[in-house]
């Protein structure tokens, strides 16, 4: 991992796909690997549901609702057999506060402990 990336890089003009963007990236604030953790949490939801997140919103609504209203993909769309611990990890990954998101080492440890 490059040191530069770890030193709170700043993205310009919301480069990337808004469906997986962390709120701090949407707001063009400084970000760390915790922004990637956020995206990973969204991907976890996507893999479980086999759906696109926010398929019911326009790009502008996604940007606003994720960054300002703290909206996340609908948990009711998860299959009934989704392990609760997996769901908990997903929600921790997409926490609005990057400091409350786990790092990838913690995610790997958490996944290893999930019995499916």
N, C-alpha and C positions, 0 to 999 in steps of 0.2 A: 504494500500500500504506500503510495507516495506521501511524503510529509506535507506537501502542498495541499493535497486533498484534505488531510486531517486538520489543517489550520483554518478551518471555516471559510471555505471557498464561497464565492458569490456568483450565482448564475445570473445571466442577463436576459431580460425579456422573456421569461418563462419558456425557455428552450426545452422541448420534450413533449411527451404526450400527457395531457392533463389528467387522464383517468388514473394515473399512478403517481402523480405529483404530490409531494408532501406540502402541507400548508406554507411552510417557510420558503419552499421553492416557488410556489405560486406567488407569494408576496415579494419575490426577489430579495429575500433576506439571506444572510449568511447561513450556510448549511454544512453538515458533517455527514459521516456515514449513517447517522441516524435517519437521514432523509431516505437513504436506500432501504433502511429497515422498514420505514413507512411503506414504501413501494412493495417490499416483500410481503407485508401484511395484506395489501390489496391483492397481490397475486395469489396468496393463500386462499382468499375468498373466491377468486376467479376459478382456481383449480377445483375447489369443492363444489361450486355451483355450476361450473361449465357455462357461465354467462359473462357478459361484459359488465363491469361495474358502471353504474350511473347511466345505463342505456336509455333512461327516460329523461335525461337532461341535455340541454345544449352545452357547448363548450363554455360559454360565458356563465351559465348557471352552475356548472361544475366548479369552475374557478371560485365563484363567490361562495357557494354553499359549503365547499370543503374548507376554504380558508377562513371564512367569517362565521359561518353557522355550525362549523365542526361536524358537518354531515359525513357519514361513512356509508359503505354499501349495506344494504338491508340484510340483517342477520336472519330474518324470517325466510330468506331464500336458501339458507343452508339446508342440506339434506338432514333429516331427523337423526340419522346415525353418525353425524359429525361428532367426534369426541369432544367433550366439554373443554378439556385441557387444550385442545387444538384451537377451539374457538376463543378461549381466554388468551392464548398466545397471539392470535390474530389481532385481537382488540388491543393488546399491549403494544404491538408493532405499529398500529396506526393511531396511537395516542396523539392528541394535538400538541402536547408538549414534548419536543424531541428528547429532553432530559429524562423523561419517564419511559421512553422506549428502551427495550433491551438492546444490547449490542449483539453482533452475530455469534460470538462465542457463547453467550447465554442462550441464544436461540438454539444453537446446535445441542447444547446440554439439555435444554428443555425438551426438544424433539426426541432425543435419545431416551428420555424418561417416560414418554407417552407410550402407553400400551394400547395398541390398536387391535 
